[in-house]
Amino acid sequence: MSVNEVRATGLEALALATELLQRARLADLTAGLWEAADVQWWWGRPQQSDEIEKLFWLDDAGPVAGILLTSAPDGCWQCDPVVVPGTSVVELEVVWTRATEQAAVHSAKGFEIPVRGDDRTFQDLALRSGLTAGYQDSTGWMDVADRPAAPAPPDGFVIVDRTQRPDAPHPMRKRRGDGVAQRLAQCSLYDPGLDLAVETADGRVAGYSLYWFDPITKVGLVEPVRVEDEFQRKGLARAMLVAGIDRLAAKGAQRVKISYGSEAAGALYRAVGFRPTSATTWYGSVSE
């Protein structure tokens, strides 16, 4: 089977990354770090990396490997070498080497490669590349059939979605920029009916959360969930979370995935029924 190298930027690269991650998830239900919806969420904010060429390897069925590069405001980039599990047409070490070379060229203050704790091959490659272990986060999964019953929102609050507020400023604009609604609308997996906010009786936004359904893999992703500081500890995050999972179930999701970096977030997700399944270490290289 022939394999071609393709370079793409912007929305073309996003489409290839989406297809690559969907293919990887279909090849293995538990391997890897990211869902297609993850890269679409990253698209929600303009980044320097949008116009950087990303490298993909395509066989007759589509992308079989690729290098995902994502810039951050602090100048440190995220680099993700992705190879579809079970493929033999592209060598993993080749993709890793090309990935670190590209990341080193574009990143102003170094780069990070996230590696799952059970991925011995990538751990070995990270150490051999001279990368240093740093930040850690966790991933959890839930079978939709095991979800809890959705509680009513606390008194004085209501859960709404973007179909009900199409012309209102997006709740995420303060953290993701004024163009977040437009950027999300460019994503093939974005659904305004899964873009939730919890409001007070006088219309103030107390929190928001976003749910992604992938009809190809039947996986739902939760990203992000936030409750504003003055409304913490009222049960709003749990109410939104379970309501969002209910909506994912109605769309046809079979499993739902979350990632988190704090014990407080982990406690919330475990209380709802998510099971921690893996930990991820971010291996970094700092530029001089």
N, C-alpha and C positions, 0 to 999 in steps of 0.2 A: 504494500500500500504506500503510495507516494505521500509525502508531507511537504507542505509549502510554508515558508516563513512570511508572515504578513505583519505590517506595521500600521497602526491606526491611532487616531486621536479623537478626543471629544465623544460625541454620541455614538460614533462608529465603534470606538474602543469599548464604550459601555455596553453596547449590544453584544460584542464578541465576548466580553467578560461574563455577561449574563448567561450566554449560551454555554460557555466553558464550565461555569460553576453548576449549572443545571445538569450538564452531562456528568460531571464529577459526582454529584449527589446521587444520580440515578445508578452510577456504577458501584457506589458503596453508600449504604444508608447511614453510616456512622463516621466515616473517615473525614479528614479535612477540617478546616476551620470555618470557612465562610459559605454562606448561601448566596445565591444570585441577588437576593434582596439586600444583602449587606452592601454590595458595591453600588446599588441603586440609592441606598440611603446616603452613602458617602457623596454621591452626586448632588445632594441637596444644597450644598454650599459651593460656590465657585472656588476653584483652587488653581494654583500654578500648574499643577500636574495635568490639568484638563487638556492642555495643548502640547504635552510631551508625548512623543510617539511611544506606544506600548507594543511590545513584541508578542505575537501569537504564532503558534504552530497549528496548521489546519491539515487534517486528513480528509478523506472523501466524505466523511460524515459531519465535518465542521471542526471547531477548535478542540484540540486534544491537549494543549498545554499553553501556558501564557505567563506573562510577567505583569503583575498589577503594581503600579506605582501610584502612591497617594501622598500628596504634599500636606504639610501642616503649617499653621501660621508661625510656629517657632523655628521653622527651617529644617526640622528633622523629618525625614520622609519615612513612610511605611512601604515596605517592599514585600510582595507576596508571590513567590514562585508557585505555580499551580500546575499539576500534572494529573490528568484523569487516571484514577486508580486502575491498575491492570493493563495499562497501555504498554506496548513495547516498541512503539515507533519513534518515541522521543525519550532520550535518556535523562533521568531526573538530575543527574550531576551536571549535565550540559545546561539545563534550564536554571539550576541554582547558580552556576558560574556566570551565565549571562545576566542573571538577575542582580547579583552583587556588583557586577561591572556597571550596569546601567544605573543602579541606585547611587553608586559612588560618583558618577559623573554629574548627576542632577541635584543631589542633596547638598545644601549649603552647610549644614551642621550635623552631618552623619545621617544614618538611616537605621531602621529597626526592622527585623524580620520576626514575626510571631511564630512560635513553634509549639505544637501540642506536646504535653508531657509524655505521651505514649508514642511519639514519633521519633524513634531512635535514629532513623536515617537522617532526618533533618537536624536533630540535635548534634549528631556527629559532624554534619556538614557545617553547622554554625560554629562549632568549636574549632574545626579545622580552618575555617575562614577568619579566625581571630576575633569573632564577635563575643561580646560579654553579656551574660544573663542579667536581666534587669526586672522591670515591672512584670507582675503576674496578674492574670484574671481567670475567671472560671466560666464554664459553659454548662447549661442544663437543658434537659428536654422534658416534655410532657406529652403523653398520648392524649389526644383530644377527648377520647372516651372517658378519661379519668379526671376531667376537669370538674371543679366544684360548682355548685349552683351559684348563679350570679346574684349577689346581694343588691338590694336597692341602694342608690346613693344616699349618703347621710342627709338628714333634714337640712333644707336650705341650699342644696346643690342639685345640679342636673347634668347629665352626660349628653353631649351633642356631638355631631360629626360635621365634616366640611360640606356635605350636601345640604345641611341646614343653615350654614353660614358661608355660602360661596363668596360673598363680597366683603366679608369681614377681614381685617388684617389677620394674617396667620399667627397663631399663638407662639410659633417657634421663631418669629422674625427677630426677636431681640438677641437670640443666641446663634441663629443660622443666617441672618441677613434678610434684608427686605425682599430679596428675590427668591426666598425659599419656596413659596407656593408655585412660582413658575418653574423652578428647577424640578420640584417633585412631579409636576404635571408632565415633564418630559420622560419620566421613568415608566417603562412598560408595566411594571408590577404595582405601581402606586394606585390606590383605590381611595377616593375621598370619603367613602363610606366606612373606611377603616382608620381614618384620621380623626381621633377623638380628642375632645377637651371636656373638662369639668368646669362648670360655671356656677357662680353664686347667683342668688335671686336677682341681684341688680346687674347681672351680665358681665361681671369681672371674671377673667380666666384664672382659675385656681390651680390648674394643672393640665397636662396634655400627654398623649401617648399615641404611638403610631404602630399599626399592625400591617404586615405584609403577607399576602398569600401568593404562593407560587403554584399555578395550576399544573405545571409540568412535573414538579416533584411532590406536590401535595404537602409541602412544608409551610408552616406559618412562622414568621419571625416577629419578635417584639423589639422595636427600636425606633425611638427612645421612649422612656417613661420619666416624667418629671412632675413633681408637685412643688409649687412655689413655697418659699420658706414660711410665710405667715399662715399657710394652710396645712402644714405638716401635722401628722399624728391625729388625723381625723378619719382615717380609713379610705381616703380618696384614691390612693394608688391601687389598693386592692380592688375597689369597686370598678375603676377603669380597666384594670388588668383582666379581671374575670369577664367583664362585658366585652372587651376586645377579643378574648379567646372564644367567647360564644359566637361572635361575628365571624371569626376565622372558621369555626366549625360549620357555620351555615354556608360558607363559601366552598367547603369541601376539604379543608385541611385535615390531615390525619395526625400530624405531630406538630408541636410548637417548640421553638428554640429560643433561648435567651442567653445573653452573656452579661457578666457583671464583674465589677472590680472592688466592691466594698462588702463588708459583712452585713451592713444594713440592707443593701439590695438583695444579697443572698438570702437573708432571713425572710424577706417578703416573698421572694420567688419560691422558696421551699414551703412556706406556709400555704401558698396557693396550690402546690402539688408538683412543682418542677423537681426533677432529680438531677443533682450535679453529676456530670458524666466525665468531664475532663478539665484539666487546668492548662493554661497557656503561659509560656514564658516569652517575653519580648527580648530578643538578642540584638544588641546595638553595636554600632560602629560609629565612633565620633571622629569627624574630620578635623584636621589640624587647622 
